[in-house]
């Protein structure tokens, strides 16, 4: 699978150096960042022209304030900025440019309901739909909306990777609160979905990809009970997981937690043979990262 | 807390739309067609019959089917059933469509391969050699909204919409814990790209769900049609965690307000109590029973009492 996956990605690199969500689509930050990591993980000089072009695309698409949009014409987003930081952290990019990005992320925050909103809710006597601590702030997908698990996980990972370059006090404060936010959103019994454990008392179930991402972001708390319980959930879920995206993130996460992923790698091979991951760039990149030592690029 | 967003949105609404952009029909037609089972071979014929009732010109058109594929629960009935999507693919191809595309921007999951495989849609699109487009990560175009029931003013929409000739909303007949019901208009949340607005399309929740439904539907750049999968619907805490409700019906039409009003009546829900339908009626389509010509089966024959969560008990105050 590995050789074919690499070929697919190399063939689908756009002339501008980036990758789209699928072959032939406009380059975007998420796909390009993950492919850059995947190709770099191969530690193969043959990949250098492709990775240099990808780095250049990321440099060119960075906004002057340090942020990255998802794609051309879109507004800057914390999650795409975090992915670009993760991808470029070990590259030859100027540290000053990444520091600007890190500070931009630190200036972003998920929104929370104002006092008036809370008051109206209290007076409406409505049954509370979700039970989460909305005072805990992480990062949102888009400005002026709520904090969710996936963007917060990317931002945590990026900040933990570059914390020595940023204000220690600010990073510590944001990281601690964001970690609390993720733990607060954990599903009953462990694991995470997009960010609600239950709605109107009905528990929602964890997703393997998001559980893996949250655990990757929280890897420096591996002894915590929530991590251990969620790790068990991930291992259990991985037994029946059947998609490149979920198997890819699960493999990277479980490697970071020193688990054996040989079975997951086999399943990634089988799945790629059957569906080619729908031709989607992201799971193909993740499968390359999972196939070798790529998981080390997510270590903090 | 999230339950407050529709309420806040509603409080902030100003009734505004570009009057020159809309000509609300004096009356609309909605077809209610019996379809007892997903295993029935006649689904394709039923859908063809429904499309023909509206005189739609399909020949040579690129038709975009937009099912509701938001999440998967092996024990649930969350998504538009793949048998209905398959029958619609067959039907539009039989009627001469140049191309049929299935497209969705799932609201909760980013894992398309999982959703398609688990729901059964993967085999359908593969067997019928139909393209599936993930609208969440599609290329986008920024448009000016033609109504302002939210403060959004502009909206990014997937490029795939601009390259199609007909958008067919294919929702599941469901109650919804934020919007009351989720039918052909609410289903359009799925065309809004997650890569820009996040999952679960949270920016729209903050802007106000009710207003967002109206603003999206008022501004889509192509003609629309609706095929509601009501063979098995969902009542209670929908759109994910409600209970199945056998209804044995498909609802079709080219006025999405009228389709949703009729589908609401099938659930014994008063459409005028559904905020977004009440607003949409002002300029997008017909809600009043007297302005909707019912074709096909009699609604009364298929009417079921769909349970709603407590906060939507007002939906059960039937006016007419």
Interface residues (C-beta under 8 A of the other chain):
Chain A: X20 X21 X22 X25 X26 X28 X30 X70 X71 X73 X74 X75 X111 X113 X117 X118 X120 X121 X124 X126 X127 X128 X129 X130 X132 X134 X140 X141 X142 X144 X145 X146 X148 X150 X151 X193 X194 X196 X199 X200 X202 X204 X205 X207 X209 X241 X242 X243 X244 X245 X246 X271 X275 X277 X278 X280 X283
Chain B: X1 X2 X3 X4 X7 X8 X73 X108 X109 X110 X111 X112 X113 X114 X116 X117 X118 X122 X132 X134 X137 X138 X139 X140 X142 X156 X177 X194 X195 X196 X197 X198 X199 X200 X202 X203 X205 X206 X237 X240 X241 X309 X310 X311
